[in-house]
């Protein structure tokens, strides 16, 4: 079994999860229960999650999107909001900061904001 990780959710997601927990009694009965379960009553594998997101993107007609592109977007959005690259590294669970830097895209908005901050 893998190592446990802490995951941080914003207030909106926390509220939605509380509703989900109240509707799914298996989560209240067992502290080790999977958050999402398959029709067979087992926890989702990593591949199942990837496949589910792929299905969602297809249904929404979002071409070229993947679970990996979502991770890139997550990192880039955090970076755009001036989140430390070290914080992004921890949130993405990268061991090496160089890996995180590969995920973070610098946007034109950030470049314009940086040059506006020069003050001359």
Biotite code that builds the C-alpha atoms (Angstrom):
import biotite.structure as struc

atoms = struc.array([
    struc.Atom([0.000, 0.000, 0.000], chain_id="A", res_id=1, res_name="UNK", atom_name="CA", element="C"),
    struc.Atom([1.217, 3.521, -0.826], chain_id="A", res_id=2, res_name="UNK", atom_name="CA", element="C"),
    struc.Atom([2.159, 6.237, 1.570], chain_id="A", res_id=3, res_name="UNK", atom_name="CA", element="C"),
    struc.Atom([-0.666, 8.419, 2.906], chain_id="A", res_id=4, res_name="UNK", atom_name="CA", element="C"),
    struc.Atom([-0.766, 12.018, 1.690], chain_id="A", res_id=5, res_name="UNK", atom_name="CA", element="C"),
    struc.Atom([-2.533, 15.094, 2.984], chain_id="A", res_id=6, res_name="UNK", atom_name="CA", element="C"),
    struc.Atom([-4.682, 16.852, 0.443], chain_id="A", res_id=7, res_name="UNK", atom_name="CA", element="C"),
    struc.Atom([-5.861, 20.436, 0.856], chain_id="A", res_id=8, res_name="UNK", atom_name="CA", element="C"),
    struc.Atom([-9.221, 21.572, -0.541], chain_id="A", res_id=9, res_name="UNK", atom_name="CA", element="C"),
    struc.Atom([-10.640, 25.074, -0.806], chain_id="A", res_id=10, res_name="UNK", atom_name="CA", element="C"),
    struc.Atom([-13.817, 25.923, 1.132], chain_id="A", res_id=11, res_name="UNK", atom_name="CA", element="C"),
    struc.Atom([-16.122, 25.289, -1.812], chain_id="A", res_id=12, res_name="UNK", atom_name="CA", element="C"),
    struc.Atom([-14.821, 21.750, -2.338], chain_id="A", res_id=13, res_name="UNK", atom_name="CA", element="C"),
    struc.Atom([-14.919, 21.112, 1.418], chain_id="A", res_id=14, res_name="UNK", atom_name="CA", element="C"),
    struc.Atom([-18.630, 21.977, 1.461], chain_id="A", res_id=15, res_name="UNK", atom_name="CA", element="C"),
    struc.Atom([-19.300, 19.694, -1.513], chain_id="A", res_id=16, res_name="UNK", atom_name="CA", element="C"),
    struc.Atom([-17.373, 16.845, 0.126], chain_id="A", res_id=17, res_name="UNK", atom_name="CA", element="C"),
    struc.Atom([-19.423, 17.197, 3.333], chain_id="A", res_id=18, res_name="UNK", atom_name="CA", element="C"),
    struc.Atom([-22.588, 16.691, 1.294], chain_id="A", res_id=19, res_name="UNK", atom_name="CA", element="C"),
    struc.Atom([-20.967, 13.698, -0.448], chain_id="A", res_id=20, res_name="UNK", atom_name="CA", element="C"),
    struc.Atom([-19.929, 12.167, 2.906], chain_id="A", res_id=21, res_name="UNK", atom_name="CA", element="C"),
    struc.Atom([-23.464, 12.557, 4.261], chain_id="A", res_id=22, res_name="UNK", atom_name="CA", element="C"),
    struc.Atom([-24.883, 10.797, 1.195], chain_id="A", res_id=23, res_name="UNK", atom_name="CA", element="C"),
    struc.Atom([-22.381, 7.905, 1.257], chain_id="A", res_id=24, res_name="UNK", atom_name="CA", element="C"),
    struc.Atom([-22.619, 6.071, 4.537], chain_id="A", res_id=25, res_name="UNK", atom_name="CA", element="C"),
    struc.Atom([-19.702, 3.725, 3.729], chain_id="A", res_id=26, res_name="UNK", atom_name="CA", element="C"),
    struc.Atom([-17.376, 6.677, 4.312], chain_id="A", res_id=27, res_name="UNK", atom_name="CA", element="C"),
    struc.Atom([-18.726, 7.268, 7.804], chain_id="A", res_id=28, res_name="UNK", atom_name="CA", element="C"),
    struc.Atom([-18.430, 3.635, 8.866], chain_id="A", res_id=29, res_name="UNK", atom_name="CA", element="C"),
    struc.Atom([-14.826, 2.974, 7.847], chain_id="A", res_id=30, res_name="UNK", atom_name="CA", element="C"),
    struc.Atom([-11.910, 5.364, 8.162], chain_id="A", res_id=31, res_name="UNK", atom_name="CA", element="C"),
    struc.Atom([-9.961, 3.399, 5.519], chain_id="A", res_id=32, res_name="UNK", atom_name="CA", element="C"),
    struc.Atom([-12.770, 3.383, 2.940], chain_id="A", res_id=33, res_name="UNK", atom_name="CA", element="C"),
    struc.Atom([-12.148, 4.718, -0.566], chain_id="A", res_id=34, res_name="UNK", atom_name="CA", element="C"),
    struc.Atom([-13.681, 8.085, -1.362], chain_id="A", res_id=35, res_name="UNK", atom_name="CA", element="C"),
    struc.Atom([-15.046, 6.892, -4.710], chain_id="A", res_id=36, res_name="UNK", atom_name="CA", element="C"),
    struc.Atom([-15.965, 3.300, -5.395], chain_id="A", res_id=37, res_name="UNK", atom_name="CA", element="C"),
    struc.Atom([-16.641, 1.311, -8.550], chain_id="A", res_id=38, res_name="UNK", atom_name="CA", element="C"),
    struc.Atom([-19.792, -0.689, -9.258], chain_id="A", res_id=39, res_name="UNK", atom_name="CA", element="C"),
    struc.Atom([-17.944, -3.645, -7.692], chain_id="A", res_id=40, res_name="UNK", atom_name="CA", element="C"),
    struc.Atom([-17.514, -1.731, -4.417], chain_id="A", res_id=41, res_name="UNK", atom_name="CA", element="C"),
    struc.Atom([-13.749, -1.280, -4.804], chain_id="A", res_id=42, res_name="UNK", atom_name="CA", element="C"),
    struc.Atom([-11.748, 1.937, -4.766], chain_id="A", res_id=43, res_name="UNK", atom_name="CA", element="C"),
    struc.Atom([-10.800, 3.573, -8.052], chain_id="A", res_id=44, res_name="UNK", atom_name="CA", element="C"),
    struc.Atom([-7.368, 2.729, -9.417], chain_id="A", res_id=45, res_name="UNK", atom_name="CA", element="C"),
    struc.Atom([-5.221, 5.495, -10.894], chain_id="A", res_id=46, res_name="UNK", atom_name="CA", element="C"),
    struc.Atom([-6.065, 4.205, -14.370], chain_id="A", res_id=47, res_name="UNK", atom_name="CA", element="C"),
    struc.Atom([-9.800, 4.286, -13.613], chain_id="A", res_id=48, res_name="UNK", atom_name="CA", element="C"),
    struc.Atom([-9.524, 7.954, -12.626], chain_id="A", res_id=49, res_name="UNK", atom_name="CA", element="C"),
    struc.Atom([-7.593, 8.734, -15.829], chain_id="A", res_id=50, res_name="UNK", atom_name="CA", element="C"),
    struc.Atom([-10.244, 6.936, -17.888], chain_id="A", res_id=51, res_name="UNK", atom_name="CA", element="C"),
    struc.Atom([-13.096, 8.748, -16.096], chain_id="A", res_id=52, res_name="UNK", atom_name="CA", element="C"),
    struc.Atom([-11.550, 12.148, -16.821], chain_id="A", res_id=53, res_name="UNK", atom_name="CA", element="C"),
    struc.Atom([-11.031, 11.124, -20.437], chain_id="A", res_id=54, res_name="UNK", atom_name="CA", element="C"),
    struc.Atom([-14.740, 10.255, -20.672], chain_id="A", res_id=55, res_name="UNK", atom_name="CA", element="C"),
    struc.Atom([-15.700, 13.593, -19.097], chain_id="A", res_id=56, res_name="UNK", atom_name="CA", element="C"),
    struc.Atom([-13.510, 15.543, -21.545], chain_id="A", res_id=57, res_name="UNK", atom_name="CA", element="C"),
    struc.Atom([-15.013, 13.653, -24.503], chain_id="A", res_id=58, res_name="UNK", atom_name="CA", element="C"),
    struc.Atom([-18.551, 14.314, -23.276], chain_id="A", res_id=59, res_name="UNK", atom_name="CA", element="C"),
    struc.Atom([-17.745, 18.009, -22.857], chain_id="A", res_id=60, res_name="UNK", atom_name="CA", element="C"),
    struc.Atom([-16.122, 18.145, -26.326], chain_id="A", res_id=61, res_name="UNK", atom_name="CA", element="C"),
    struc.Atom([-12.818, 19.343, -24.891], chain_id="A", res_id=62, res_name="UNK", atom_name="CA", element="C"),
    struc.Atom([-10.225, 18.200, -27.411], chain_id="A", res_id=63, res_name="UNK", atom_name="CA", element="C"),
    struc.Atom([-6.695, 17.421, -26.285], chain_id="A", res_id=64, res_name="UNK", atom_name="CA", element="C"),
    struc.Atom([-7.488, 17.512, -22.562], chain_id="A", res_id=65, res_name="UNK", atom_name="CA", element="C"),
    struc.Atom([-6.171, 14.820, -20.240], chain_id="A", res_id=66, res_name="UNK", atom_name="CA", element="C"),
    struc.Atom([-5.523, 14.241, -16.567], chain_id="A", res_id=67, res_name="UNK", atom_name="CA", element="C"),
    struc.Atom([-1.937, 15.278, -17.297], chain_id="A", res_id=68, res_name="UNK", atom_name="CA", element="C"),
    struc.Atom([-2.992, 18.554, -18.950], chain_id="A", res_id=69, res_name="UNK", atom_name="CA", element="C"),
    struc.Atom([-5.170, 19.227, -15.889], chain_id="A", res_id=70, res_name="UNK", atom_name="CA", element="C"),
    struc.Atom([-2.072, 18.911, -13.706], chain_id="A", res_id=71, res_name="UNK", atom_name="CA", element="C"),
    struc.Atom([-0.239, 21.370, -15.960], chain_id="A", res_id=72, res_name="UNK", atom_name="CA", element="C"),
    struc.Atom([-3.162, 23.792, -15.759], chain_id="A", res_id=73, res_name="UNK", atom_name="CA", element="C"),
    struc.Atom([-3.283, 23.402, -11.967], chain_id="A", res_id=74, res_name="UNK", atom_name="CA", element="C"),
    struc.Atom([0.423, 24.261, -11.666], chain_id="A", res_id=75, res_name="UNK", atom_name="CA", element="C"),
    struc.Atom([0.176, 27.166, -14.116], chain_id="A", res_id=76, res_name="UNK", atom_name="CA", element="C"),
    struc.Atom([-2.885, 28.653, -12.376], chain_id="A", res_id=77, res_name="UNK", atom_name="CA", element="C"),
    struc.Atom([-1.135, 28.493, -9.018], chain_id="A", res_id=78, res_name="UNK", atom_name="CA", element="C"),
    struc.Atom([1.917, 30.143, -10.543], chain_id="A", res_id=79, res_name="UNK", atom_name="CA", element="C"),
    struc.Atom([-0.249, 32.879, -12.102], chain_id="A", res_id=80, res_name="UNK", atom_name="CA", element="C"),
    struc.Atom([-1.629, 33.583, -8.641], chain_id="A", res_id=81, res_name="UNK", atom_name="CA", element="C"),
    struc.Atom([1.918, 34.151, -7.352], chain_id="A", res_id=82, res_name="UNK", atom_name="CA", element="C"),
    struc.Atom([2.103, 30.848, -5.461], chain_id="A", res_id=83, res_name="UNK", atom_name="CA", element="C"),
    struc.Atom([5.643, 29.879, -4.561], chain_id="A", res_id=84, res_name="UNK", atom_name="CA", element="C"),
    struc.Atom([7.123, 27.204, -6.813], chain_id="A", res_id=85, res_name="UNK", atom_name="CA", element="C"),
    struc.Atom([8.040, 25.326, -3.625], chain_id="A", res_id=86, res_name="UNK", atom_name="CA", element="C"),
    struc.Atom([4.384, 25.291, -2.566], chain_id="A", res_id=87, res_name="UNK", atom_name="CA", element="C"),
    struc.Atom([3.388, 24.101, -6.040], chain_id="A", res_id=88, res_name="UNK", atom_name="CA", element="C"),
    struc.Atom([6.023, 21.365, -5.768], chain_id="A", res_id=89, res_name="UNK", atom_name="CA", element="C"),
    struc.Atom([4.501, 20.119, -2.490], chain_id="A", res_id=90, res_name="UNK", atom_name="CA", element="C"),
    struc.Atom([0.938, 20.259, -3.813], chain_id="A", res_id=91, res_name="UNK", atom_name="CA", element="C"),
    struc.Atom([1.944, 18.264, -6.893], chain_id="A", res_id=92, res_name="UNK", atom_name="CA", element="C"),
    struc.Atom([3.994, 15.828, -4.785], chain_id="A", res_id=93, res_name="UNK", atom_name="CA", element="C"),
    struc.Atom([7.142, 16.251, -6.865], chain_id="A", res_id=94, res_name="UNK", atom_name="CA", element="C"),
    struc.Atom([10.367, 15.189, -5.189], chain_id="A", res_id=95, res_name="UNK", atom_name="CA", element="C"),
    struc.Atom([12.468, 17.388, -7.450], chain_id="A", res_id=96, res_name="UNK", atom_name="CA", element="C"),
    struc.Atom([11.790, 21.097, -8.020], chain_id="A", res_id=97, res_name="UNK", atom_name="CA", element="C"),
    struc.Atom([13.001, 20.692, -11.622], chain_id="A", res_id=98, res_name="UNK", atom_name="CA", element="C"),
    struc.Atom([10.001, 18.449, -12.307], chain_id="A", res_id=99, res_name="UNK", atom_name="CA", element="C"),
    struc.Atom([7.648, 21.144, -11.011], chain_id="A", res_id=100, res_name="UNK", atom_name="CA", element="C"),
    struc.Atom([9.339, 23.752, -13.198], chain_id="A", res_id=101, res_name="UNK", atom_name="CA", element="C"),
    struc.Atom([8.564, 21.602, -16.240], chain_id="A", res_id=102, res_name="UNK", atom_name="CA", element="C"),
    struc.Atom([4.852, 21.734, -15.373], chain_id="A", res_id=103, res_name="UNK", atom_name="CA", element="C"),
    struc.Atom([4.626, 25.482, -14.798], chain_id="A", res_id=104, res_name="UNK", atom_name="CA", element="C"),
    struc.Atom([4.014, 27.628, -17.858], chain_id="A", res_id=105, res_name="UNK", atom_name="CA", element="C"),
    struc.Atom([4.776, 31.341, -17.727], chain_id="A", res_id=106, res_name="UNK", atom_name="CA", element="C"),
    struc.Atom([1.905, 33.237, -19.327], chain_id="A", res_id=107, res_name="UNK", atom_name="CA", element="C"),
    struc.Atom([1.858, 36.545, -21.204], chain_id="A", res_id=108, res_name="UNK", atom_name="CA", element="C"),
    struc.Atom([-0.210, 37.988, -18.343], chain_id="A", res_id=109, res_name="UNK", atom_name="CA", element="C"),
    struc.Atom([2.570, 37.176, -15.896], chain_id="A", res_id=110, res_name="UNK", atom_name="CA", element="C"),
    struc.Atom([5.213, 38.685, -18.175], chain_id="A", res_id=111, res_name="UNK", atom_name="CA", element="C"),
    struc.Atom([3.170, 41.884, -18.573], chain_id="A", res_id=112, res_name="UNK", atom_name="CA", element="C"),
    struc.Atom([2.542, 42.056, -14.814], chain_id="A", res_id=113, res_name="UNK", atom_name="CA", element="C"),
    struc.Atom([6.259, 41.597, -14.108], chain_id="A", res_id=114, res_name="UNK", atom_name="CA", element="C"),
    struc.Atom([7.243, 44.423, -16.443], chain_id="A", res_id=115, res_name="UNK", atom_name="CA", element="C"),
    struc.Atom([4.495, 46.668, -14.973], chain_id="A", res_id=116, res_name="UNK", atom_name="CA", element="C"),
    struc.Atom([5.996, 46.081, -11.520], chain_id="A", res_id=117, res_name="UNK", atom_name="CA", element="C"),
    struc.Atom([9.244, 47.762, -12.558], chain_id="A", res_id=118, res_name="UNK", atom_name="CA", element="C"),
    struc.Atom([7.661, 51.163, -11.960], chain_id="A", res_id=119, res_name="UNK", atom_name="CA", element="C"),
    struc.Atom([9.402, 53.164, -14.652], chain_id="A", res_id=120, res_name="UNK", atom_name="CA", element="C"),
])
